[in-house]
Amino acid sequence: MNILLIACGGGVGAVLRYVLTEYINNNLSNTFPLGTLSVNILGCFIVGCVAGYFASKSSPMYFFFVIGFLGSFTTMSAFSIQALELLNTNALNGIVYIILTFSLTIVATYIGLMVFSK
């Protein structure tokens, strides 16, 4: 049953990541990977909320949301390639992107945990 929950959550998360990333990149920024940054920050906030609310890692909601949905919604692989591309074309933007991603995702996770901790 856990595998099915992870698979369903992963499918929804991947599609939503693609749609949201494309929307942000096409409407707000085409030179800075703002879409990936946004979904990673949002995903980290949500993982903090879900982990805080469903403290048990054996909860079905934990498998669906944290492992499945958020595992595919957030993306380290896209971040990595975009960071390298930025570093090669505009080192300052690359460094800013790396710093923003790490600092804001950790802060977002912390805020989510504080909001929904029991």
C-alpha positions as CSV (number, residue, x, y, z in Angstrom):
1,M,0.0,0.0,0.0
2,N,2.9,2.4,0.8
3,I,4.3,1.9,-2.7
4,L,1.0,2.9,-4.2
5,L,0.8,6.0,-2.1
6,I,4.3,7.0,-3.0
7,A,3.6,6.4,-6.7
8,C,0.4,8.4,-6.7
9,G,2.0,11.3,-4.8
10,G,5.0,11.2,-7.0
11,G,3.0,11.5,-10.2
12,V,1.0,14.4,-8.9
13,G,4.1,16.2,-7.6
14,A,6.0,15.8,-10.8
15,V,3.2,17.2,-13.0
16,L,2.6,20.1,-10.6
17,R,6.3,20.9,-10.5
18,Y,6.4,21.0,-14.3
19,V,3.3,23.2,-14.6
20,L,4.3,25.6,-11.9
21,T,8.0,25.9,-13.0
22,E,7.0,26.5,-16.6
23,Y,4.4,29.1,-15.6
24,I,6.8,31.0,-13.4
25,N,9.7,30.9,-15.9
26,N,7.4,32.0,-18.8
27,N,5.7,34.8,-16.9
28,L,8.2,36.1,-14.4
29,S,11.8,35.3,-15.4
30,N,13.5,33.7,-18.4
31,T,17.1,34.4,-17.3
32,F,17.1,33.2,-13.7
33,P,15.7,29.8,-12.7
34,L,13.0,31.3,-10.5
35,G,10.6,28.5,-11.2
36,T,12.8,25.8,-9.7
37,L,13.7,28.1,-6.8
38,S,10.1,28.7,-6.1
39,V,9.0,25.1,-6.2
40,N,11.9,24.1,-4.0
41,I,11.1,26.8,-1.4
42,L,7.3,25.9,-1.5
43,G,8.1,22.2,-1.3
44,C,10.3,22.7,1.7
45,F,7.7,24.8,3.5
46,I,5.1,22.1,2.8
47,V,7.4,19.3,3.9
48,G,7.9,21.2,7.2
49,C,4.2,21.5,7.6
50,V,3.5,17.9,6.8
51,A,6.3,16.6,8.9
52,G,5.2,18.7,11.8
53,Y,1.6,17.7,11.5
54,F,2.1,14.0,10.7
55,A,5.0,13.4,13.0
56,S,4.8,9.7,12.5
57,K,6.8,8.5,9.5
58,S,4.5,5.5,9.3
59,S,1.4,7.6,8.5
60,P,-0.1,7.0,5.0
61,M,-0.1,10.8,4.5
62,Y,3.6,10.9,5.2
63,F,4.2,8.3,2.4
64,F,1.9,10.2,0.0
65,F,3.0,13.8,0.7
66,V,6.6,13.6,1.9
67,I,8.1,10.7,0.0
68,G,5.9,10.7,-3.1
69,F,4.5,14.2,-3.8
70,L,7.3,16.4,-2.3
71,G,10.0,13.9,-3.4
72,S,9.0,14.6,-7.0
73,F,7.8,18.2,-6.6
74,T,11.1,19.5,-5.3
75,T,14.1,18.9,-7.5
76,M,17.8,18.8,-6.6
77,S,18.7,17.6,-10.1
78,A,17.2,20.6,-11.9
79,F,18.8,22.9,-9.3
80,S,22.2,21.3,-9.8
81,I,22.2,21.7,-13.6
82,Q,20.8,25.2,-13.5
83,A,23.4,26.3,-10.9
84,L,26.2,25.0,-13.1
85,E,24.8,26.7,-16.2
86,L,24.5,29.9,-14.3
87,L,28.0,29.6,-12.9
88,N,29.3,29.1,-16.5
89,T,27.4,32.1,-18.0
90,N,27.1,34.5,-15.1
91,A,29.1,33.5,-12.0
92,L,27.4,36.1,-9.7
93,N,23.9,34.8,-10.6
94,G,25.1,31.3,-10.0
95,I,26.4,32.1,-6.6
96,V,23.2,34.0,-5.7
97,Y,21.1,31.1,-6.9
98,I,23.0,28.6,-4.8
99,I,22.9,30.8,-1.7
100,L,19.2,31.6,-2.1
101,T,18.3,28.0,-2.7
102,F,20.0,26.6,0.4
103,S,19.2,29.4,2.8
104,L,15.5,29.9,1.7
105,T,14.6,26.2,1.6
106,I,16.0,25.6,5.0
107,V,14.2,28.6,6.4
108,A,10.9,27.5,4.7
109,T,11.2,24.0,6.2
110,Y,11.8,25.5,9.6
111,I,8.8,27.8,9.3
112,G,6.6,24.9,8.2
113,L,7.7,22.8,11.1
114,M,7.0,25.6,13.6
115,V,3.6,26.4,12.1
116,F,2.3,22.8,12.3
117,S,4.3,21.1,15.1
118,K,2.0,19.5,17.6
